[in-house]
Amino acid sequence: MANDRLQQVRDIVPQSRQFLTEVVSELRKVHWPTRQETVAATIVVIVVVLIVSLWLGLVDAAVSFVFRQFLGVQ
C-alpha cells in the first residue's frame, strides 16, 4: 500500500513535465492576434454592445409605456 502511494508520487513528476511540454507545444500553434487586430475586435464588441443596449432600452421603454397606458397607472 505504501509502495503504491510512493510509486504514484514518483510518477507525478514525469507526468507533470510531459503535460507542461505539451502545453508549451500547443501554445506555439496558437495564432496570437496583433495589437491592431485586438483593438479592432474590441471596437466591434463595444459598438455591438452599445447598439444592443440602446435597442433593449427602447423596447423596455415601449413595453413600459404600453403597460402603463393599459393599466392606467401614471
N, C-alpha and C positions, 0 to 999 in steps of 0.2 A: 504494500500500500504506500509506504513512504518512498520506495524506489520509483513507483509510478508517478507520484507527485513530483519527485526530483527530476524525472525524465521530462515531464511536461514543462517544468520551468526551464530546463536546458533547451528545449525545442522552441521556446518563445523567441529567443534572440535571433536565431537564423530566420525564423518566420517573419519577424518584425523587419529585419534587414531586407528580405525579399519583397515584402509589402511596400516598403518605402522606395525601393529601387523601381518597382512597377509604377508607383505613384509619380515619381520623377519622370519616368519614360512617357507616361500618359500626358503629363503636363507639358512636355515638349511638343506634343502633337496638337495642342490647343492653338487655335487662331486667336491671338490676343488682339483686341481692337486698338487702333491707333487713337491718339488723343482727339483727332478730328472726327473719327467715327463715333467715339464716345460722346463728344459734345453734340453731334448731330442727332444721335439717338435720344439723348437727354432732352433736347429741344422738342423733338417729336412727342415724347412722353408728356412733357409739360403742356404742350398745345392740346393734345388729346384730352388730358385731364381737365383743362380749362373748358373745352367745348362740352364735355360730358357733364361737368358740374353746372355750367350755365343751362344746359338742356334740362337736367334734373331739377334745378331751381325753378325754371319756368313751368315745368309740369307740376311741381309741388304747389306753386302759387296758383295755377289754374284750377287744380283739383280743390285746393282750399277755398278759393273763391266760389266754385260751384257748390260745394258743401255748405258754405256759409249762406249762400242765397237759398238753397234748398231747405235748410233748417231754420232760416230766418234769424240767424244769430249775427249780431253786429260785431 
